[in-house]
Amino acid sequence: MSSLTLEKRFYELCQIVQSLPKEGEIKLTNDDKLKFYSYYKQATEGRCNISQPSIFKLVEKAKWNAWNELGEMSKEDAMKAYINEMKKIIKNSNASGELIDRIKLLVED
């Protein structure tokens, strides 16, 4: 088990996810990116607090929907969900190296 707090693990994983190269070993789908976005927003800001965007703004609307669907999820649960999402991605990945080892350490239960 990681000796880091939930919050430290979450924020370090956020930095890793945000810096992943598009053509790197870890490939995130648009669905993965929406999940990470919604969990990040819920963990850092709480319940969705912005107006629903126009249906013509497809990306903004998808992000809003993903965040809004989390409803009253607690910030702590959102951090855990973010970590668990990365855990699933790493489990299904054949990637290796220092970055992958660090991610595996951060997603340990």
C-alpha positions as CSV (number, residue, x, y, z in Angstrom):
1,M,0.0,0.0,0.0
2,S,1.2,3.5,-0.8
3,S,2.3,5.6,2.1
4,L,1.1,8.7,0.4
5,T,-2.3,10.2,1.4
6,L,-5.2,9.9,-0.9
7,E,-4.9,13.6,-1.8
8,K,-1.2,13.4,-2.7
9,R,-1.8,10.2,-4.8
10,F,-4.7,11.9,-6.6
11,Y,-2.8,15.1,-7.4
12,E,0.3,13.3,-8.6
13,L,-1.8,11.1,-10.9
14,C,-3.5,14.3,-12.2
15,Q,-0.1,15.7,-13.1
16,I,0.8,12.5,-14.9
17,V,-2.5,12.2,-16.8
18,Q,-2.3,15.8,-17.9
19,S,1.2,15.4,-19.2
20,L,0.7,12.1,-21.0
21,P,1.9,12.4,-24.6
22,K,-0.8,11.7,-27.2
23,E,1.4,9.1,-28.9
24,G,2.8,7.6,-25.6
25,E,2.5,4.1,-24.2
26,I,-0.7,4.9,-22.4
27,K,-3.5,5.6,-24.8
28,L,-6.6,7.4,-23.3
29,T,-9.9,7.2,-25.2
30,N,-12.2,10.2,-25.2
31,D,-14.3,8.4,-22.7
32,D,-11.3,8.0,-20.4
33,K,-10.5,11.7,-20.7
34,L,-14.1,12.6,-19.9
35,K,-14.1,10.4,-16.8
36,F,-10.8,11.9,-15.6
37,Y,-12.1,15.4,-16.3
38,S,-15.4,14.8,-14.4
39,Y,-13.7,13.1,-11.4
40,Y,-11.0,15.9,-11.3
41,K,-13.7,18.6,-11.3
42,Q,-15.8,16.8,-8.7
43,A,-12.7,16.3,-6.5
44,T,-11.5,19.9,-6.8
45,E,-14.7,21.9,-7.0
46,G,-17.5,19.6,-5.8
47,R,-20.9,19.3,-7.5
48,C,-21.2,20.8,-11.1
49,N,-21.7,24.5,-10.6
50,I,-21.8,25.9,-14.1
51,S,-24.6,26.4,-16.5
52,Q,-25.3,23.8,-19.1
53,P,-23.6,24.7,-22.4
54,S,-25.4,25.0,-25.7
55,I,-25.9,21.7,-27.6
56,F,-23.9,23.2,-30.4
57,K,-20.8,23.2,-28.1
58,L,-20.2,19.5,-28.3
59,V,-17.0,19.2,-26.3
60,E,-18.2,21.6,-23.5
61,K,-21.6,19.8,-23.4
62,A,-19.9,16.4,-23.1
63,K,-17.7,17.7,-20.3
64,W,-20.6,19.2,-18.5
65,N,-22.7,16.0,-18.8
66,A,-19.9,13.9,-17.4
67,W,-19.3,16.2,-14.4
68,N,-23.0,16.8,-13.8
69,E,-23.8,13.1,-13.8
70,L,-21.6,12.7,-10.7
71,G,-24.2,14.6,-8.7
72,E,-23.5,14.7,-4.9
73,M,-20.4,12.4,-5.1
74,S,-18.0,13.4,-2.4
75,K,-14.6,14.9,-3.2
76,E,-12.9,11.9,-1.5
77,D,-15.0,9.5,-3.6
78,A,-14.1,11.4,-6.7
79,M,-10.4,11.1,-5.9
80,K,-10.8,7.4,-5.4
81,A,-12.7,7.0,-8.6
82,Y,-10.0,8.9,-10.5
83,I,-7.3,6.6,-9.0
84,N,-9.4,3.5,-9.8
85,E,-9.9,4.6,-13.4
86,M,-6.1,4.8,-13.9
87,K,-5.8,1.5,-12.1
88,K,-8.1,-0.1,-14.8
89,I,-6.2,1.5,-17.6
90,I,-2.8,0.3,-16.3
91,K,-4.1,-3.2,-15.7
92,N,-5.2,-3.5,-19.3
93,S,-2.0,-2.0,-20.7
94,N,1.2,-3.7,-21.8
95,A,3.2,-0.5,-21.2
96,S,6.3,-0.6,-19.0
97,G,9.0,1.7,-17.7
98,E,9.6,4.2,-14.8
99,L,6.4,6.1,-15.4
100,I,4.2,3.0,-15.4
101,D,6.0,1.8,-12.2
102,R,5.2,5.1,-10.6
103,I,1.6,4.9,-11.7
104,K,1.3,1.4,-10.3
105,L,2.6,2.5,-7.0
106,L,0.1,5.4,-6.9
107,V,-2.9,3.2,-7.7
108,E,-2.1,0.5,-5.1
109,D,-4.9,-0.2,-2.6
